[in-house]
Amino acid sequence: MDSKITLSFNKSTIEKAKAFAEANNISLSRLTEFLYAQITSGDYKSLDDLPVADWVNMLSEGQAEYHTKANRKSVKDEFFKSRK
């Protein structure tokens, strides 16, 4: 059974990924699913170890930027610091 998720990407990356998917006769959803399957199928210690790393670098514009969510403690500390 398929599940839906919402993702946010740089607009030019999405356009390139759509073009790549179309050229390879696959939907962008299935391409994304394939990439996640590749990522989760191995025991990778870093993003550079992924088998799709070269393809992702070719598709993107330069180095990728990885955004992580802040943990609860850092958010709380930042909030209280802004209240002083």
C-alpha atoms as a printed R data frame, in Angstrom:
   type eleno elety resid chain resno      x      y       z
1  ATOM     1    CA   MET     A     1  0.000  0.000   0.000
2  ATOM     2    CA   ASP     A     2  1.354  3.413  -0.931
3  ATOM     3    CA   SER     A     3  1.570  6.281   1.547
4  ATOM     4    CA   LYS     A     4  1.852  9.977   0.791
5  ATOM     5    CA   ILE     A     5  4.495 12.348   2.130
6  ATOM     6    CA   THR     A     6  5.247 16.010   1.565
7  ATOM     7    CA   LEU     A     7  8.796 17.065   0.695
8  ATOM     8    CA   SER     A     8 10.371 20.443  -0.021
9  ATOM     9    CA   PHE     A     9 13.217 20.842  -2.510
10 ATOM    10    CA   ASN     A    10 14.972 23.630  -4.331
11 ATOM    11    CA   LYS     A    11 12.885 24.540  -7.405
12 ATOM    12    CA   SER     A    12 15.699 23.957  -9.920
13 ATOM    13    CA   THR     A    13 16.431 20.541  -8.391
14 ATOM    14    CA   ILE     A    14 12.779 19.564  -8.776
15 ATOM    15    CA   GLU     A    15 12.726 20.709 -12.396
16 ATOM    16    CA   LYS     A    16 15.862 18.687 -13.188
17 ATOM    17    CA   ALA     A    17 14.523 15.643 -11.356
18 ATOM    18    CA   LYS     A    18 11.229 15.863 -13.271
19 ATOM    19    CA   ALA     A    19 13.109 16.078 -16.563
20 ATOM    20    CA   PHE     A    20 15.282 13.100 -15.581
21 ATOM    21    CA   ALA     A    21 12.231 11.068 -14.554
22 ATOM    22    CA   GLU     A    22 10.400 11.911 -17.772
23 ATOM    23    CA   ALA     A    23 13.428 11.022 -19.907
24 ATOM    24    CA   ASN     A    24 13.549  7.650 -18.126
25 ATOM    25    CA   ASN     A    25  9.796  7.062 -18.420
26 ATOM    26    CA   ILE     A    26  9.183  6.996 -14.669
27 ATOM    27    CA   SER     A    27  7.136  9.216 -12.392
28 ATOM    28    CA   LEU     A    28  8.867 11.546  -9.990
29 ATOM    29    CA   SER     A    29  7.183  9.683  -7.129
30 ATOM    30    CA   ARG     A    30  8.606  6.337  -8.276
31 ATOM    31    CA   LEU     A    31 12.034  7.896  -8.846
32 ATOM    32    CA   THR     A    32 11.984  9.262  -5.290
33 ATOM    33    CA   GLU     A    33 10.828  5.888  -3.984
34 ATOM    34    CA   PHE     A    34 13.685  4.199  -5.872
35 ATOM    35    CA   LEU     A    35 16.224  6.587  -4.345
36 ATOM    36    CA   TYR     A    36 14.889  5.984  -0.831
37 ATOM    37    CA   ALA     A    37 14.979  2.229  -1.463
38 ATOM    38    CA   GLN     A    38 18.631  2.547  -2.490
39 ATOM    39    CA   ILE     A    39 19.459  4.584   0.605
40 ATOM    40    CA   THR     A    40 17.774  2.187   3.011
41 ATOM    41    CA   SER     A    41 18.972 -1.054   1.408
42 ATOM    42    CA   GLY     A    42 22.577 -0.810   2.600
43 ATOM    43    CA   ASP     A    43 24.660 -0.088   5.642
44 ATOM    44    CA   TYR     A    44 25.965  3.364   4.767
45 ATOM    45    CA   LYS     A    45 27.987  5.416   7.239
46 ATOM    46    CA   SER     A    46 27.682  8.721   5.372
47 ATOM    47    CA   LEU     A    47 25.799 10.292   2.484
48 ATOM    48    CA   ASP     A    48 28.921 10.036   0.306
49 ATOM    49    CA   ASP     A    49 28.797  6.233   0.614
50 ATOM    50    CA   LEU     A    50 25.407  5.999  -1.073
51 ATOM    51    CA   PRO     A    51 25.401  4.360  -4.503
52 ATOM    52    CA   VAL     A    52 23.360  7.260  -5.862
53 ATOM    53    CA   ALA     A    53 25.770  9.949  -4.626
54 ATOM    54    CA   ASP     A    54 27.360 10.529  -8.043
55 ATOM    55    CA   TRP     A    55 23.959 10.778  -9.732
56 ATOM    56    CA   VAL     A    56 22.662 13.158  -7.073
57 ATOM    57    CA   ASN     A    57 25.754 15.354  -7.466
58 ATOM    58    CA   MET     A    58 25.261 15.464 -11.243
59 ATOM    59    CA   LEU     A    59 21.581 16.339 -10.865
60 ATOM    60    CA   SER     A    60 22.010 19.028  -8.228
61 ATOM    61    CA   GLU     A    61 23.693 22.367  -8.594
62 ATOM    62    CA   GLY     A    62 26.887 22.054  -6.571
63 ATOM    63    CA   GLN     A    63 27.174 20.738  -3.049
64 ATOM    64    CA   ALA     A    64 24.009 19.598  -1.322
65 ATOM    65    CA   GLU     A    65 22.849 21.424   1.781
66 ATOM    66    CA   TYR     A    66 21.461 19.220   4.511
67 ATOM    67    CA   HIS     A    67 18.932 20.839   6.820
68 ATOM    68    CA   THR     A    68 18.138 19.092  10.071
69 ATOM    69    CA   LYS     A    69 15.504 19.885  12.595
70 ATOM    70    CA   ALA     A    70 16.689 21.252  15.905
71 ATOM    71    CA   ASN     A    71 16.143 19.119  18.972
72 ATOM    72    CA   ARG     A    72 13.719 20.167  21.707
73 ATOM    73    CA   LYS     A    73 16.417 21.341  24.098
74 ATOM    74    CA   SER     A    74 18.060 23.673  21.592
75 ATOM    75    CA   VAL     A    75 14.691 25.123  20.569
76 ATOM    76    CA   LYS     A    76 13.749 25.668  24.209
77 ATOM    77    CA   ASP     A    77 17.130 27.248  25.001
78 ATOM    78    CA   GLU     A    78 16.849 29.544  21.970
79 ATOM    79    CA   PHE     A    79 13.328 30.573  22.985
80 ATOM    80    CA   PHE     A    80 14.320 31.457  26.546
81 ATOM    81    CA   LYS     A    81 17.453 33.256  25.370
82 ATOM    82    CA   SER     A    82 15.290 35.446  23.086
83 ATOM    83    CA   ARG     A    83 13.051 36.358  26.052
84 ATOM    84    CA   LYS     A    84 15.901 37.936  28.056
